[in-house]
Amino acid sequence: MNITPLKINTMLFFKVPAAFWCGVRASSIVPGSCSVTVKHRWINQNPFRSIYFAVQAMAAELSTGALVLYHIKKSGEDISMLVARSKSTFTKKARGRITFSCADGMLVAEALSKAKETLEGQTFWMKSTGVDEQGDKVSVMEFEWTVKIRSNLLNSPFHQL
């Protein structure tokens, strides 16, 4: 099963409805990159007439997390994923349609390969940049992802207790 923008957006509806109702939508995904858009609307605004920071964070996280999901699915392994930390910088009010793009897909592939090879969890940072319709950067968000092969949990000596 391929991961497509339609499948990601359907998953949002059922698993992350807050992001779906705020207008967060995946627009493209390929092995190396993912783009997610969100448009300023009444439901996702802050008192300063721009997109609320948490909505920007949802869109930015999805652009990174969808890539992690894509590569996990491609690997065929049972792998857990979790955001451990995040950082954000806001440079301009987010108005209109904002596109968050992450081009760190190869980092995910490398981390999953290393996790499979070493049987240890891996952590890595991914960056998503939000750009408005004029091409101006509105925010940059970074997420530290952790991945670990779950099948190793079953084989651990502690699982047998």
Rosetta silent file (secondary structure, phi, psi, omega in degrees, C-alpha in Angstrom):
SEQUENCE: MNITPLKINTMLFFKVPAAFWCGVRASSIVPGSCSVTVKHRWINQNPFRSIYFAVQAMAAELSTGALVLYHIKKSGEDISMLVARSKSTFTKKARGRITFSCADGMLVAEALSKAKETLEGQTFWMKSTGVDEQGDKVSVMEFEWTVKIRSNLLNSPFHQL
SCORE:     score description
SCORE:     0.000 S_00000001
   1 L     0.000  124.306  177.134    0.000    0.000    0.000 S_00000001
   2 L   -80.668  147.889  174.078    1.415    3.367   -1.057 S_00000001
   3 L   -92.432  120.219 -179.537    1.199    6.397    1.194 S_00000001
   4 L  -122.378  163.548  175.649   -0.490    9.170   -0.792 S_00000001
   5 H   -56.001  -39.363  179.254   -1.754   12.640    0.161 S_00000001
   6 H   -61.960  -43.074  179.021   -5.336   11.311    0.000 S_00000001
   7 H   -67.042  -37.472  177.640   -4.527    8.482    2.429 S_00000001
   8 H   -65.089  -44.202 -178.894   -2.728   10.866    4.769 S_00000001
   9 H   -66.874  -34.863  175.536   -5.676   13.282    4.730 S_00000001
  10 H   -66.391  -41.936  177.263   -8.127   10.428    5.381 S_00000001
  11 H   -61.103  -40.387  177.621   -5.969    9.299    8.304 S_00000001
  12 H   -56.810  -45.474 -178.153   -6.060   12.881    9.646 S_00000001
  13 H   -55.773  -43.258 -175.756   -9.857   12.847    9.631 S_00000001
  14 H   -88.605  -34.310 -172.961   -9.991    9.703   11.785 S_00000001
  15 H  -103.417  -27.059 -179.299   -6.807    9.940   13.897 S_00000001
  16 L  -136.916   65.619 -173.900   -6.084   13.684   14.229 S_00000001
  17 H   -61.595  -28.399  178.353   -9.430   15.427   13.736 S_00000001
  18 H   -60.403  -43.852  178.290   -8.217   18.719   15.233 S_00000001
  19 H   -65.563  -42.953 -179.075   -5.693   19.056   12.388 S_00000001
  20 H   -60.582  -49.674 -176.773   -8.283   18.029    9.794 S_00000001
  21 H   -69.917  -21.851  175.716  -10.915   20.541   10.942 S_00000001
  22 L   -82.015   -5.428  174.768   -8.291   23.306   11.114 S_00000001
  23 L    96.619   11.995  177.775   -7.584   22.740    7.414 S_00000001
  24 L   -72.146  126.562 -178.827   -4.238   20.938    7.524 S_00000001
  25 E  -140.785  132.697  172.282   -3.841   18.925    4.294 S_00000001
  26 E   -71.697  135.306 -179.765   -1.012   16.901    2.786 S_00000001
  27 E  -113.786  -27.847  175.436   -0.423   18.046   -0.783 S_00000001
  28 E  -157.622  149.758  174.651    2.512   15.905   -1.953 S_00000001
  29 E  -150.830  128.773  174.491    4.759   13.125   -0.733 S_00000001
  30 E  -136.066  169.731 -175.260    7.708   11.436   -2.409 S_00000001
  31 L   -52.854  -34.184 -175.287   10.597    9.504   -0.803 S_00000001
  32 L   -94.661  -18.422 -174.632   12.691   12.634   -0.229 S_00000001
  33 E  -154.530  163.291  178.915   10.117   15.277    0.653 S_00000001
  34 E  -146.632  141.238  176.198    6.608   16.109    1.767 S_00000001
  35 E  -123.831  140.044 -179.663    4.491   19.260    1.547 S_00000001
  36 E  -133.468  138.750  179.359    1.500   20.163    3.708 S_00000001
  37 E  -117.904  156.849  172.081   -0.731   23.221    3.387 S_00000001
  38 E  -150.343  137.042 -178.561   -3.008   25.116    5.714 S_00000001
  39 E  -109.391  137.735  178.035   -5.068   28.195    4.890 S_00000001
  40 L   -61.706  123.598  177.697   -5.854   30.987    7.349 S_00000001
  41 L  -142.137  171.576 -179.358   -9.517   30.676    8.359 S_00000001
  42 H   -57.332  -42.142 -173.360  -11.685   31.684   11.272 S_00000001
  43 H   -70.601  -20.029 -176.721  -11.337   28.295   12.986 S_00000001
  44 H  -117.022   17.531 -176.514   -7.516   28.331   13.030 S_00000001
  45 E   -90.733  161.415  172.432   -6.794   31.988   13.746 S_00000001
  46 L  -106.980  177.348 -178.920   -5.243   33.711   16.734 S_00000001
  47 L   -66.089   -9.594 -176.797   -6.261   37.147   18.112 S_00000001
  48 L   -99.981   16.821  177.208   -3.674   38.776   15.795 S_00000001
  49 L    60.183   42.675  172.943   -5.490   37.734   12.590 S_00000001
  50 L  -143.138  176.198 -177.622   -3.004   35.058   11.543 S_00000001
  51 E   -71.137  129.251  178.976   -2.756   31.266   11.850 S_00000001
  52 L   -56.323  141.127 -175.684   -2.421   30.117   15.465 S_00000001
  53 H   -57.486  -36.092 -177.674    1.059   28.731   16.227 S_00000001
  54 H   -67.974  -32.247  176.730   -0.285   25.305   17.218 S_00000001
  55 H   -69.490  -40.155  174.952   -1.987   24.903   13.840 S_00000001
  56 H   -60.881  -40.613  179.839    1.306   25.760   12.147 S_00000001
  57 H   -64.509  -38.390  177.947    2.988   23.156   14.351 S_00000001
  58 H   -61.918  -44.609 -179.287    0.403   20.524   13.330 S_00000001
  59 H   -65.827  -44.446  179.895    1.060   21.201    9.646 S_00000001
  60 H   -63.833  -43.735  179.504    4.836   21.249   10.095 S_00000001
  61 H   -62.777  -39.917  179.609    4.828   18.044   12.142 S_00000001
  62 H   -62.571  -37.648  179.966    2.699   16.305    9.526 S_00000001
  63 H   -64.054  -29.104  176.648    5.199   17.218    6.803 S_00000001
  64 H   -87.026  -46.020 -177.247    7.913   15.409    8.787 S_00000001
  65 H   -64.062  -33.971  177.733    5.794   12.606   10.251 S_00000001
  66 H   -63.779  -35.792  176.726    4.304   11.631    6.904 S_00000001
  67 H   -66.830  -39.220  177.454    7.837   11.033    5.637 S_00000001
  68 H   -62.882  -47.051  177.492    8.578    8.843    8.655 S_00000001
  69 H   -58.464  -44.200 -179.551    5.367    6.869    8.002 S_00000001
  70 H   -55.434  -50.016 -176.779    6.225    6.598    4.291 S_00000001
  71 H   -73.283  -31.941  174.953    9.634    5.069    4.985 S_00000001
  72 H   -63.759  -46.751  179.805    8.357    2.789    7.761 S_00000001
  73 H   -60.161  -43.092 -179.657    5.687    1.451    5.409 S_00000001
  74 H   -64.109  -32.948 -177.696    8.281    1.000    2.660 S_00000001
  75 H   -72.152  -28.125 -178.243   10.599   -0.920    5.028 S_00000001
  76 L    78.795    1.360 -179.559    7.946   -3.513    5.881 S_00000001
  77 L   -89.391  159.084  173.096    9.166   -3.565    9.504 S_00000001
  78 L   -91.109  100.590 -172.373    7.074   -3.043   12.643 S_00000001
  79 E  -124.640  133.257  175.318    8.607    0.237   13.824 S_00000001
  80 E   -88.640  151.595  178.554    7.425    2.667   16.495 S_00000001
  81 E  -139.254  144.852 -177.657    7.780    6.408   15.961 S_00000001
  82 E  -158.509  141.346  172.233    7.480    9.300   18.370 S_00000001
  83 E   -81.220  126.113  179.635    8.334   13.002   18.535 S_00000001
  84 E   -95.577  -39.816 -178.798   10.748   13.534   21.420 S_00000001
  85 E  -149.656  162.354  174.907   11.362   17.291   21.139 S_00000001
  86 E  -147.144  155.011  176.583   10.523   20.253   18.954 S_00000001
  87 E  -136.259  148.288  177.796   11.806   23.760   18.277 S_00000001
  88 E  -145.223  150.177  176.021   10.157   26.582   16.381 S_00000001
  89 E  -134.846  130.221 -179.924   10.969   30.030   15.042 S_00000001
  90 E  -112.917  128.565 -174.925    8.340   32.447   13.741 S_00000001
  91 L  -116.750  -15.551 -177.722    9.437   35.207   11.367 S_00000001
  92 L  -158.759  153.114  176.273    6.231   36.624    9.889 S_00000001
  93 L   -61.987  135.802 -179.486    2.464   36.497   10.462 S_00000001
  94 L   -90.115  102.090  178.997    0.996   33.434    8.765 S_00000001
  95 L  -126.910  151.738 -177.698   -1.807   34.708    6.541 S_00000001
  96 L    77.643 -152.287  178.855   -3.319   33.170    3.431 S_00000001
  97 E   -92.237  126.550  179.242   -2.217   29.671    2.392 S_00000001
  98 E  -110.219  133.329  177.468    0.968   28.452    4.072 S_00000001
  99 E  -111.755  121.201  176.294    2.932   25.519    2.672 S_00000001
 100 E   -99.120  125.096 -177.806    5.145   23.545    5.042 S_00000001
 101 E  -124.246  137.929  175.121    7.833   21.543    3.279 S_00000001
 102 E  -126.693  129.158 -179.588   10.277   18.984    4.615 S_00000001
 103 L  -116.402   32.042 -175.600   13.063   17.589    2.433 S_00000001
 104 L  -103.889   25.448 -178.434   14.613   15.239    5.022 S_00000001
 105 H   -58.192  -34.516 -178.741   13.266   11.937    3.711 S_00000001
 106 H   -70.563  -27.847  174.189   16.735   10.483    3.243 S_00000001
 107 H   -61.497  -40.427  179.573   17.501   11.106    6.948 S_00000001
 108 H   -64.104  -47.709 -179.536   14.570    8.849    7.794 S_00000001
 109 H   -57.920  -42.706  179.177   15.767    6.122    5.428 S_00000001
 110 H   -64.917  -43.296 -179.248   19.243    6.237    6.980 S_00000001
 111 H   -65.145  -40.904  179.276   17.883    6.116   10.545 S_00000001
 112 H   -66.896  -38.997  177.627   15.596    3.171    9.764 S_00000001
 113 H   -62.404  -43.367  179.523   18.456    1.322    8.092 S_00000001
 114 H   -67.536  -38.238  178.278   20.671    1.907   11.133 S_00000001
 115 H   -62.803  -40.513  179.505   17.869    0.833   13.518 S_00000001
 116 H   -67.357  -39.224 -178.139   17.470   -2.392   11.554 S_00000001
 117 H   -71.539  -44.425 -174.383   21.227   -2.983   11.499 S_00000001
 118 H   -95.017  -13.647 -175.782   21.968   -2.206   15.167 S_00000001
 119 L    60.656   25.995  177.743   18.600   -3.239   16.656 S_00000001
 120 L  -119.870  153.044  175.769   18.713   -0.005   18.674 S_00000001
 121 L   -63.706  151.050  179.798   16.419    2.999   18.656 S_00000001
 122 E  -126.509  146.526  174.739   17.511    5.966   16.575 S_00000001
 123 E  -123.399  148.022  179.079   16.859    9.681   16.943 S_00000001
 124 E  -160.003  150.871  179.652   17.123   12.352   14.257 S_00000001
 125 E   -97.924  138.564  175.533   16.007   15.938   13.658 S_00000001
 126 E  -125.519  142.378 -178.034   13.813   16.936   10.732 S_00000001
 127 E  -114.656  138.587  175.685   13.101   20.505    9.626 S_00000001
 128 E  -125.596  130.641 -179.237    9.925   21.904    8.075 S_00000001
 129 E  -112.003  129.035  178.407    9.781   25.393    6.619 S_00000001
 130 E   -97.848  127.963 -176.643    6.513   27.296    6.255 S_00000001
 131 E  -127.594  138.615  178.568    6.233   29.679    3.301 S_00000001
 132 L   -84.775 -177.642 -175.974    3.349   31.974    2.370 S_00000001
 133 L   -65.897  -22.045  177.586    1.898   32.548   -1.112 S_00000001
 134 L   -86.785   -3.112 -179.199    4.425   35.323   -1.799 S_00000001
 135 L    89.116    7.198  178.903    7.311   32.961   -1.019 S_00000001
 136 L   -83.979  137.295  178.153    8.152   34.603    2.316 S_00000001
 137 E   -71.934  127.286  178.049    9.229   32.338    5.178 S_00000001
 138 E  -104.850  -30.483  178.457    6.732   32.526    8.066 S_00000001
 139 E  -162.510  155.438  174.397    8.116   29.827   10.358 S_00000001
 140 E  -129.666  127.378 -179.933   10.678   27.064   10.690 S_00000001
 141 E  -126.740  139.707  178.670    9.957   24.078   12.905 S_00000001
 142 E  -122.830  140.576 -178.581   12.216   21.206   13.821 S_00000001
 143 E  -128.857  131.998  174.382   11.155   17.887   15.292 S_00000001
 144 E   -93.828  112.949  179.763   13.331   15.236   16.908 S_00000001
 145 E   -97.187  145.773  171.854   11.895   11.871   15.922 S_00000001
 146 E  -120.032  137.679  177.144   12.704    8.558   17.587 S_00000001
 147 E  -130.673  144.891  179.204   12.240    5.238   15.820 S_00000001
 148 E  -151.073  137.992  178.369   12.649    1.715   17.153 S_00000001
 149 E   -73.762  121.831 -175.872   11.965   -1.707   15.708 S_00000001
 150 L   -72.743  -33.533 -176.147    9.146   -3.209   17.774 S_00000001
 151 H   -58.248  -26.790  177.783    9.844   -6.858   16.993 S_00000001
 152 H   -69.504  -27.107  177.469   12.989   -6.564   19.116 S_00000001
 153 H   -63.436  -36.823 -179.536   10.830   -5.696   22.102 S_00000001
 154 H   -69.640  -29.164 -177.383    9.201   -9.116   21.822 S_00000001
 155 H   -90.941   -0.600 -177.416   12.563  -10.861   21.765 S_00000001
 156 L   -72.574  152.502  179.637   13.985   -9.014   24.771 S_00000001
 157 L   -63.495  -26.793 -179.067   14.690  -11.021   27.928 S_00000001
 158 L   -73.393  -27.844 -179.993   12.361   -8.740   29.896 S_00000001
 159 L   -67.385  -26.485 -175.200    9.378   -9.582   27.677 S_00000001
 160 L   -80.002   -9.341 -178.034    9.651  -13.229   28.692 S_00000001
 161 L   -72.335    0.000    0.000    9.086  -12.503   32.390 S_00000001
